[in-house]
Amino acid sequence: MSLPLSGHLSFEAISTVSTSTPGCLDSIPAEVYKDLRPEVGREFGNAFDFGRPQALSTYLDSPALQTNEVSPGALSLTALVKLLASQTSAPSLEQIYDWLENAEVSAEELAPYRGFKDGNYWRHLVCRNEFVEMLVLCWRPGQRTPIHDHNGSHGGVRVCEGTMWETTFTYDPAKGLRYKTASEYSTGAVTGSDIPDIHQLGNPDVSEQDMVTIHIYAPPLGVLHTYKPGSAAVDLYTPPEPE
């Protein structure tokens, strides 16, 4: 079932990465990580592959990219990356919630991962190893995931900008998919889903604003199950690699 920790709704996107996809530290601005890469290389070795992501086709220069104050003790994107790199097994859902609830990611850190598409939400890889992955998803109004489960993974979501809607469902092989609940999450809210949960996430059409979310999955997502209302059919879906 969905386990909201703050706010009142949840949305998580279908996001997956192949094991060959590069990680993230080099993709964050040099001024943020100027002294971090050598330290991380010594401390974590090959915990992550390092590389620069492909250039975003849309790079927004908006007021949302102004500097954000980060309170003492909060987890920046840099700190989250280091925590994920240090994992020697898949973190629990409760641990992921705790990290995301204590995260205060600045606009500067999000900037390399801000990019939007007109046809579908856009998934941007921050980092990934065999136990856990973190992505930033960017959504235009009206964009949403298929109805899906995570097929063996659990994950948490933090809303960084905008409003997120989540619809949850139950599934019975004889009766098919049935509606369960609907929820809404505002900026700063954290939610997620456990392994058996079925849901759909999205940026509502009526929001009239873009949405940016951070997602952490353990283990990294692979092939997902997708569903249709009123149908007992279950399909397999492999999302394209994030950029």
C-alpha positions, -999 to 999 in steps of 0.1 A, spaced: 0 0 0 11 36 -4 27 50 27 26 88 27 49 105 52 39 141 46 14 160 24 -17 141 13 -10 123 -20 17 105 -40 30 100 -75 60 81 -86 71 75 -121 82 45 -141 119 50 -142 146 25 -149 182 24 -160 204 -2 -176 235 -12 -157 256 5 -183 240 39 -177 266 64 -162 261 78 -128 259 113 -117 284 132 -97 302 147 -127 269 159 -140 263 183 -112 278 218 -115 315 220 -108 311 247 -82 290 223 -62 313 193 -65 347 209 -70 362 190 -41 338 160 -40 348 138 -69 383 129 -57 370 123 -22 342 101 -35 365 82 -58 388 74 -29 360 66 -4 336 46 -27 357 33 -55 334 19 -82 302 22 -61 289 44 -90 300 49 -125 308 86 -131 299 104 -163 281 134 -177 245 131 -188 234 139 -223 225 176 -228 189 183 -221 169 194 -251 150 219 -229 169 238 -203 147 262 -185 158 295 -171 131 304 -147 126 320 -113 125 285 -98 162 282 -104 171 310 -80 192 300 -50 175 282 -22 186 283 14 195 249 28 191 245 65 219 230 87 217 192 89 196 189 57 205 164 30 216 181 -2 217 162 -35 254 157 -29 248 141 5 221 119 -9 244 106 -36 271 98 -10 245 80 11 233 59 -18 269 51 -29 277 38 6 249 12 6 259 -25 6 223 -38 3 190 -24 -9 178 2 17 144 -3 33 114 18 23 115 34 57 151 44 52 143 59 18 114 79 34 138 92 60 163 104 35 137 121 13 120 138 43 153 153 54 163 163 18 166 200 9 179 200 -26 188 234 -40 177 248 -73 213 248 -84 216 211 -78 184 204 -97 194 226 -126 213 199 -146 183 176 -144 156 201 -154 143 193 -188 108 189 -202 92 171 -231 58 179 -247 48 143 -253 57 126 -220 73 133 -186 111 132 -188 133 110 -165 168 121 -157 193 98 -140 212 111 -110 230 80 -99 226 42 -98 243 11 -84 232 -25 -80 212 -17 -48 195 16 -54 190 44 -79 179 81 -78 162 100 -106 148 135 -112 115 135 -131 101 166 -149 64 168 -158 43 192 -179 7 196 -168 -13 165 -178 16 142 -181 13 109 -161 26 74 -158 8 42 -169 -10 23 -142 18 1 -129 35 -17 -100 73 -20 -94 77 -57 -98 99 -64 -68 112 -29 -60 100 -2 -35 105 35 -38 99 70 -24 91 103 -41 97 139 -29 79 167 -47 104 195 -53 81 218 -74 44 217 -83 15 194 -73 14 156 -77 -16 134 -80 -17 97 -73 -44 71 -79 -40 37 -63 -57 4 -73 -64 -31 -63 -61 -61 -85 -80 -94 -85 -72 -120 -112 -110 -127 -116 -123 -92 -114 -94 -73 -128 -82 -38 -118 -103 -17 -94 -100 19 -82 -89 23 -46 -79 58 -36 -69 92 -49 -44 116 -33 -27 149 -38 8 160 -27 22 196 -27 58 208 -28 79 193 0 56 162 4 72 127 5 54 95 -3 61 62 -20 50 27 -26 58 -8 -14 64 -38 -36 28 -49 -41 13 -15 -47 -3 -5 -79 -7 32 -88 -6 60 -113 13 92 -108 10 125 -127 9 163 -129 -27 173 -130 -39 192 -161 -54 219 -139 -22 226 -121 -11 250 -148 25 246 -137 54 222 -143 63 196 -117 97 183 -106 101 152 -84 130 131 -69 126 93 -69 147 67 -51 141 30 -59 156 -1 -43 166 -22 -60 167 -2 -93 136 -7 -114 135 -33 -142 106 -47 -161 73 -34 -147 37 -47 -148 11 -24 -163 -27 -25 -159 -59 -12 -174 -91 -3 -155 -117 -30 -157 -94 -55 -172 -77 -86 -158 -49 -83 -183 -14 -77 -170 13 -64 -195 50 -61 -192 67 -28 -197 104 -19 -199 108 19 -197 135 35 -219 167 45 -202 166 79 -185 188 106 -199 
